[in-house]
Amino acid sequence: MSGSYRSRSFRKFVMSFTITCFLILAVVGGAYAALRMSIRPPEIPEFVEITRPVPRAPVINQLLPSAPGVGDIPTEYGELPSDYLREYETVIFQRRPNFFTFLFYGLDDGNNVDAIMVAAFDGETGNAYLISLPRDTRVDVQRSNGRRKLVASYAAGRANGGGHAGGVEQIKTDVSTLIGFRPDLYVGINQRAFVRLIDALGGVEVTVPFRLVYNDPYQNLHIDLAGGRRTLNGQQALHFARFRQFNEGCPHFRNYTDFQRVESHQQIISAAMQELLSPRTISRVPELIRIYIENVNTNMDAMEIGWFVEQLPGLRADTMLSTYTLPIARTVRQGWYEMPDRDAVLELINRTINPFKQEITAEMLRIVE
């Protein structure tokens, strides 16, 4: 009897365990299915009104807003380029389907912008493009001297109570003068989040061009990275991204330009994309999403972020991300401004991140050469 009783008890246990596992799977599966149904891409308008100056011959004196033949100056996007002080027209542009544009910016511990990039993702082809904008790029603005460095845009927007939102909008406005349109989505990452995301990926493999040494006790910043091909953890990757100069008299001194710094940023991003597309990262995706949502400033919600994450498995790590730097024609030493090359910029934008079916034209760029 005792053996028969134990047999029946065991069968009941197996049946109860099986039913419980089935219910758990049903609940988890239902929750996952509901989540999958909620995931969606960001909503992008099919048509966009673009205000652009009417092509005309250069004049010595700029037209004043009250001059005959000049319409009202649009002011809905904050401080505007001085190039708006002229006659302009509104044109309807049609968006490319499933094509998304981004503004990426990095913040240091003092809430100053340390890096600015624009990017695009083509959902039809699975390709992504990223263009780094040098910090010292000159933008044409409606101010007394008519110029500003791009790196100062965020601070200008935050001034007078604009706060973070005002800073982001001013970056988008100034960036639009260089690329001909305002990016749809923005992603701002601070140093703490950067370190956590790189660590969650298990580090990134990059090439450090030579030994980088810098010490600043006032910022508690101490950089010492050996040259060569290396896998960097989050803190090391941050040092690699932040490095701008050697201490005066450093025995390892070599010139390190802002363009080399841009190359460092692009190396890190490309290496991070390689890790994201690696099969070993699958188990880390929930942690990466949590860090992203808790620490990154963005106008995307969790379901939209989830949609972009869903696109990763179908992408090819070796071809999906193409990186560029905004073409620069010359450097103005007085005040140290990088002056964009209008023709080269126009060609690059239309070949990569242009979100429209029509080509962006020279009149849509407010570039001072």
N, C-alpha and C positions, 0 to 999 in steps of 0.2 A: 504493500500500500504506500509505504513511504516513497518508494522509487516512482510509482505512478503519480503520486502527488507532486513530487519534484519535477517530473516531466511536464505535468499540466501547468505548474507555476512557471516553468521556463518558457513554455509556449506562450503563456499570457504575457510574460515579460517581453518576449520577442515581438509579439503583436503590438503591445503598447508602445514599445520603442519605435517600431516601424511606422505606426500611425503618427507618433509625435514628430519623427523626422520628416514625414510627408507633409504635415501641417506647417512645420518650420520652413521647408522648401517652398511650399505654396505661398506663405506670407512673404518670404524673401523674394521669390520670383515675381509675385504680384507687385511688390514695392519697386523692384527693379524695372518691371514693365511700365509701371506708372511714371517712374523717373525718366525712362527712355521716351515716353510719350510727351513729357514736359520739356525735354531738351529741344532747343530751337535756335536757329541762327539769329543774329541781330537784325532788326527790321531796317532796311535801307530804302529810301524813296526811289522810285523808278525814274523820276524826272527831277532835275535840280535847276533852279534859276541862278545863273552866274552873272554878276555885274562886272563888266570889263570896260576899260577906257576905249573910246573910239580911236582907231589909228589916225594919227595926224603928224604933221611935221613938227620938229622940236621948236620951242619958242624960248626967247631969252628970259622973259618974265612970266612967272606962273599966273594962270587965271585965278582971280579971287572967286569965292563961292557966289558972290552977288553979280558976277559978270554975266552979260547977256549970253544965252545959249547954253548955260551950264545948269544942270539939274541939281536937286538937293543931294548933299553928300550923305551916303548911308552910314549910320553910326551904331547899328545894332550889335556890332561885334567889338566894341571898345575902340581904343586908339587906332586910327587908320593911317595907311601910308600917305605921304604927301602927294603921291601920284594920283590920288583921287581928286585932287583939285583941278579937274579937267572934265570935259564932256565925256559921258559914258553911256553904255547901252546895256540892256538886260537880254540875255540869250538863254534859251532853254536847252539844257544838255541832258541826254539820256544816259542812264547808268548802265554799265555792263552787268549782266546778271551774275549773282553769287560772287561778287567781287567786293572785298572789304578793305578799307584803308585805316591806318593806325598812326597815332602819335605816341612815341615812347619817350619818356624822360626819366632821368635819375636824379634823386635828391640826396644831398649830403646831410650830415647831422644838424646843420644849421638851416635846413629847409631852403638851401640854394640849389638851383638846377646845375647839375654837373655834367650831363650828357643829354643830347636831343637827337632823336632819330625818327624818320618816317618810314612806314612799311605798308605793304599790301599783300593780301592773300587772295589768290584766284581759286575759288572753290571748284571751278570747271576743270582746271588743269592740275590742281594740287601744287602749284608753284607759289613761292613766297619771295618777296623782294624787300630788301632793307637798305635804306640810304642814310648814312650818318651825316649830320650837319655839324661842321666845325664850330666850336664855341664862339669864335671871334668873327663868324660870318656877319657882314654888315646887312642890316635890314633898313629899309627906307620908311620912316615914320613921320607923322605930322607933329613935329616938335620944332623948337627954335633952330636947332642945328640939322634937323632932318635925318638923323642917323642914330643907330643904336646897335650894339652887339647882340646877337641872338641870345647869348647866355644871360643877358639882363632882362629878357622879356618877362620871365616869371615874376621877378621882383617888381617890375613896373606894373604888372597886373594886380599884384597883391597890395600895392600901395593904395592909400585912401580908402581902406576898408574893403577892398576887393576880395581879400582872403585867398584861400587855395583855388576856389572856383574862378576867381578873377585872374589868377596867375595862369591857370590852364588855358582859359579863353584867350589871353593875350599871346601865349605861345602859339596857339592855333592861328590867330590872326597874323602874326609875324611870319610864321611858317608858310601861310597861304601866299604871301607876297613872293616867296621863293619857288613854290611848286605849282601855283595856279589854282589850288582848291583847298578847302578846309578838311582835314582828316575826319572820318566818321567817329572813330573810337579812340579813346586814350588810355594809356597804361602808365602809371607813375610808380616807381619802386624806390624805396629808401634803402639805405645801406644795411640795416638789420635784416630786412626781408631778402635782400640779395644774398647775404651770407647764408641764411637758412635754406633758401632754395637750392643753392649750389651744393650745400652739404647734403640735402635730401636727395640730390641726384647722384651722390657718391663722388663728387668732384668733377672737374673738367680738365681735359688734356689740351695743353696749349704749348706754343713755342715762345719762351722768353728770349728776346733777341740777345741780351747780354745781362750781366749782373746788375740789378736795380737796387740802389741804396739811397735811402732818404730818412732823416730823423728830424722830427719836429716835436719837441717836448710840450709846446703850448697846445698842440692838438692831440697830444698823446698818440702821435702817428710815427711808427717805426717800421720801415720797409727794408727788407733785405731778401731778395729773391735771386737765386742762382740762375744763370742763363742755361738754355737748352730746352729740350722737349721734356715737359713735366706735367704731372697730374696735380692740380692745385685744389686745396680745400676751399671752403667759402671765404675765410679770412684772407688767405693768400690770393684768391681770385679778386677780392676787393682791392687789395694792395696793387695788384697788376693793373686793374682798371683805373685806379686813382693816380698812379705814378705820373708825374709831370716833369720833375727836375731832380737833379742831384744836389746835395749840400755843396755850398761853395768850398772849393779846395778838396773835394772828395777825390781820392786817388783813382776811383773807377769812373771818373766823370766822362760822359759822352753827351753830345747834343741829343735831346729827345723832344721831337716836335709834337705839335698838337695832332698832326696827321698820323704819327706813330701811335699816339694814344687812341685815336679812332680805330686804328688797326687792332689794338689790344681789345677794345670793346667788341669788335666784330669777331675776333677769334673766340672770345668767351661765349658770345651768342651762338656762333656756329657749333662750338663744342657742346654747349648745353642742348642744342637741337639734336645733335647726334645721340646724346644720352637719353633724351626724351623718346627718341624713336627706337631705342635699344629694348629688346625683350625683357631684360632684367629690370627695367624701370616700371613695368606693369604694376608690380606690387606696391610701388611708391606713389602711384597716381593719387590716391585719396589724401595722403599727407601733403603732396604738392599742391593740390587744390585747396586744402585747408589753409596752408601757409599763404597762398595767393589771396584768398578771400579775406583773411584776417589782416594782411599787411600791405596789400597793394591798392593804390587809388585807381579806380577805373569806372567808366560809365557802363560796363557790362554787368549783368546779373549772373547768378550762379548757373542758370539754365543756358545762357548764351556761352559762358565759359565752357560748360560741359559739351556744347556742340562742337567747339573748336577742338577740345580734347578728343572727341570721337573721330575727328578727321585724321589724327596722327597715325593710326596703324596702316592706313592706305597710302602714306607718303613715302617717298624714297629719300633717305637721309643724305645721299650723295648729290642730289640734284635739286631738292625742293627749296633751298634757301640760297638766294644770290645776294651778295653784299656789295655795296658801292659807297663811295664818298662823294658828296656834292662837289661837282667840278668847280675849281677855283682858278680864276684868270690871273690874279696878281694879289700881292700883299701890300697894303698901305702902311708904311712904317709909322707915320704920325698917328698915334692912337692905336695902332696895330689892328687893322681891319682886314679880313679876308674877303676879297671882292669876287662874287660868283661869275662864272663864264655863262652868259645868257644862252648862247646857242647850244653849248654842250649840256647845260642843265635841261633845256627844252627837249633835246634829243633823248636824254636819259629818262626823263619823266614819262614821255610818250611811249618809250620802250618797256617801261617797268610798272610804275605805280599809278598811271593814269586810270581813274575809275570810269571814264566816260567812253562811249562809242565814238564820239568826235575827238579829234586831236586838240590838245591844249595849244593855244596860240601864244605868240610872243607878247601880245597885248595883255594877256592874263598874268604875266610875271611882272612884278614891280622891282626890278633889279637895277641898281645903279652901277654902272660900269666905269 
